[in-house]
């Protein structure tokens, strides 16, 4: 009788451990599907209970459907709590990034959501991933004027000398007349003298557009006058 009383708690502990266990390796595997499974609807709606139920039922977390992974779908829908839940479940922030769509890190860099950027970086999000436009997450943060996000990405090791559309990040910041973003890049050690194959530089763009404040900033940084 005493022995059976001792066995009951042990059995319950085993059951609880099984229930509390995370997703299986198969569920975390990066796979593809031509159609959306129910986990996508749960992710898009940011329905945490539905997400948990789907994972408990064996749904793949990193499956790539027509519009990306559940994590990407949740991010595009602005379901931030769903994104956090999926990350906690083991969602891969780099799944579904084949160059044809934005990464989740890029989405939140553009929005300036520092909390989720930190979560994505902890999960191993690729800093230098480029989408079909050639932009990195830092490029999105700079283009949208999201200073805290840009600072965080630079601190994490983003390439401040990355280029897209034939111009450096500094050249794009100057062309957008963004004194704040240009200052951030200069303070971070960007190559202010870079010239593209067409002979353009940050200074030449500032001169062509008659951007006096930026010309002064660039001269103070030692870029010189490039025509």
C-alpha positions in Angstrom: 0.0 0.0 0.0 2.8 2.4 0.9 4.7 1.4 -2.2 1.7 2.3 -4.5 1.4 5.7 -2.7 5.1 6.4 -3.6 4.6 5.4 -7.2 1.7 7.7 -7.9 3.6 10.9 -7.5 6.4 9.6 -9.6 4.0 8.8 -12.5 2.5 12.2 -12.2 6.0 13.8 -12.4 6.7 11.8 -15.6 3.4 13.0 -17.1 4.1 16.6 -16.2 7.6 16.4 -17.6 6.2 15.1 -20.9 3.6 17.9 -21.0 6.2 20.6 -20.3 8.7 19.3 -22.8 9.4 21.6 -25.8 8.9 20.9 -29.5 10.5 17.9 -31.0 13.4 18.0 -33.4 11.0 17.3 -36.3 8.9 20.2 -35.3 11.9 22.5 -35.3 13.2 21.3 -38.6 13.0 23.8 -41.5 10.5 22.4 -44.0 8.4 23.7 -46.9 4.6 23.5 -47.5 2.6 24.5 -50.6 -0.3 25.4 -48.4 -0.8 27.1 -45.0 -1.4 24.8 -42.0 -3.5 26.0 -39.0 -0.4 27.3 -37.2 -0.2 30.1 -39.8 -3.6 31.4 -38.9 -2.8 31.2 -35.2 0.5 33.1 -35.9 -1.2 35.8 -38.0 -3.9 36.4 -35.3 -1.3 36.4 -32.5 -3.4 33.8 -30.7 -1.1 32.4 -28.1 -3.4 29.7 -26.9 -3.9 28.5 -30.5 -0.2 28.6 -31.1 0.5 26.5 -28.1 -2.3 24.0 -29.0 -0.9 23.6 -32.5 2.6 23.0 -31.3 1.3 20.6 -28.7 -0.5 18.7 -31.5 2.8 18.4 -33.4 2.7 21.3 -35.8 6.0 22.3 -37.5 7.2 25.7 -36.1 9.7 26.4 -38.9 7.6 25.3 -41.9 7.8 27.7 -44.8 4.4 28.4 -46.5 3.5 30.6 -49.5 4.0 33.8 -47.4 6.9 32.6 -45.3 7.2 30.9 -41.9 4.7 31.3 -39.0 7.3 33.7 -37.5 7.4 35.9 -40.6 3.6 35.8 -41.0 3.2 36.9 -37.4 5.7 39.7 -37.8 4.1 41.0 -41.0 0.7 41.0 -39.3 2.1 43.0 -36.4 1.3 40.1 -34.0 4.2 40.9 -31.7 3.1 38.6 -28.9 2.9 35.8 -31.4 6.4 36.5 -32.5 7.7 36.4 -29.0 5.8 33.2 -28.3 7.2 31.5 -31.4 10.7 32.6 -30.5 10.3 31.0 -27.1 9.1 27.8 -28.7 12.3 27.7 -30.8 11.3 29.4 -34.1 14.3 30.0 -36.3 14.5 33.8 -37.2 16.5 32.9 -40.3 14.1 30.4 -41.8 12.4 31.5 -44.9 15.1 34.1 -45.8 16.1 33.1 -49.3 16.5 36.6 -50.5 12.9 36.9 -51.8 11.4 38.5 -48.7 12.2 40.5 -45.6 13.6 38.8 -42.6 11.8 39.3 -39.3 14.8 41.3 -38.0 14.4 43.6 -41.0 10.7 44.0 -40.3 11.3 45.1 -36.7 14.4 47.2 -37.6 12.1 49.2 -39.9 9.5 49.5 -37.1 12.1 50.4 -34.5 11.0 47.8 -32.1 14.0 47.4 -29.9 12.5 44.8 -27.6 11.9 42.4 -30.5 15.2 43.2 -32.1 16.9 42.1 -28.9 14.9 38.9 -28.8 15.7 38.2 -32.4 19.4 38.8 -31.9 19.4 36.4 -28.9 17.7 33.8 -31.2 20.6 34.2 -33.7 19.0 36.4 -36.4 21.4 37.1 -39.2 22.6 40.7 -39.1 23.8 40.9 -42.7 21.0 39.1 -44.4 20.0 41.0 -47.6 16.5 40.9 -49.1 15.7 41.3 -52.8 16.3 45.1 -52.4 19.9 44.4 -51.2 19.2 46.0 -47.8 20.3 44.8 -44.4 18.4 45.3 -41.2 20.6 48.3 -40.4 19.7 49.8 -43.8 16.0 49.6 -42.9 16.6 51.2 -39.4 18.6 54.0 -40.9 16.1 54.6 -43.7 13.2 54.9 -41.3 15.2 57.1 -38.9 14.9 54.6 -36.0 17.9 55.8 -34.0 17.7 53.3 -31.0 17.2 50.4 -33.4 20.1 51.5 -35.5 22.4 51.9 -32.5 21.5 48.5 -31.2 22.2 46.8 -34.6 25.5 48.6 -34.9 26.5 47.6 -31.4 25.6 44.0 -32.3 28.1 44.2 -35.2 26.1 45.3 -38.2 28.3 46.3 -41.2 28.1 50.2 -41.2 29.9 50.1 -44.7 27.2 47.9 -46.3 26.0 49.1 -49.7 22.9 48.7 -51.8 21.7 50.3 -55.0 25.2 51.3 -55.7 25.6 53.5 -52.7 26.9 53.2 -49.1 24.6 53.5 -46.1 26.2 56.9 -45.4 25.4 58.0 -49.0 21.8 57.0 -48.6 21.6 58.8 -45.3 23.0 62.0 -46.9 20.6 61.7 -49.9 17.7 61.5 -47.4 19.0 64.6 -45.8 19.2 62.7 -42.5 21.8 64.6 -40.4 21.1 62.3 -37.3 21.7 59.0 -39.2 24.7 60.4 -40.9 26.1 61.5 -37.6 25.5 58.1 -36.1 27.4 56.4 -38.9 30.3 58.8 -38.7 30.5 58.4 -34.9 30.5 54.6 -35.5 33.5 54.8 -37.8 32.0 54.6 -41.3 34.2 55.1 -44.3 33.2 58.7 -45.1 35.5 58.9 -48.2 34.0 56.0 -50.0 33.3 56.6 -53.7 31.2 54.3 -55.9 32.3 53.3 -59.4 30.3 56.3 -60.7 32.5 58.6 -58.7 29.8 59.5 -56.2 30.5 60.0 -52.5 28.6 61.2 -49.5 30.2 64.7 -50.0 29.4 64.9 -53.7 25.7 64.1 -53.0 25.6 66.7 -50.2 27.1 69.2 -52.6 24.8 68.4 -55.5 21.8 68.8 -53.3 23.2 71.8 -51.5 22.9 70.3 -48.1 25.0 72.7 -46.1 24.7 71.1 -42.7 25.7 67.7 -44.1 28.6 69.2 -46.0 29.9 70.7 -42.8 29.5 67.5 -40.9 31.3 65.6 -43.6 34.2 68.1 -43.8 34.5 67.9 -40.0 34.8 64.2 -40.3 37.7 64.5 -42.7 35.9 63.3 -45.8 37.3 66.2 -48.0 35.6 67.5 -51.1 34.7 65.0 -53.7 33.1 66.1 -56.9 
